[in-house]
Amino acid sequence: MSFKDDLEADLGVFYDSNEFAFKGLIKGREISLLFRKDIEIENIKEQVIRVRTFEVSDLSIGDKITINNKNYKCLHFKNDDSQTTIVISEI
């Protein structure tokens, strides 16, 4: 088994909503996500979340993301092999 395969297997633990992850909705689909950090610059508050790439293959800038009954929009995202980092802002 390669390091990449080991990493993929371990990600399942982190994205388990009974362990570390939160549940959210993107385009009507339930996804598991991780909050990475808050960024606050001159009264602009953005959140950085991470999701598994296969769950957001059709993500676009401006898409609505619902987390804990709060709505956010996708400001920017970057795909890595197995995870996607998304910068969101509350709407």
Number of C-alpha atoms within 10 A of each C-alpha: 5 7 8 11 9 10 11 15 11 11 13 13 13 15 20 15 15 10 9 13 19 16 16 20 17 19 13 10 10 13 20 20 26 20 15 13 10 12 12 10 8 5 7 9 12 19 18 19 17 20 21 22 17 12 16 16 10 10 17 13 13 13 15 21 22 18 18 9 9 10 15 20 20 21 17 15 17 12 16 10 11 13 18 20 20 23 20 23 19 16 9
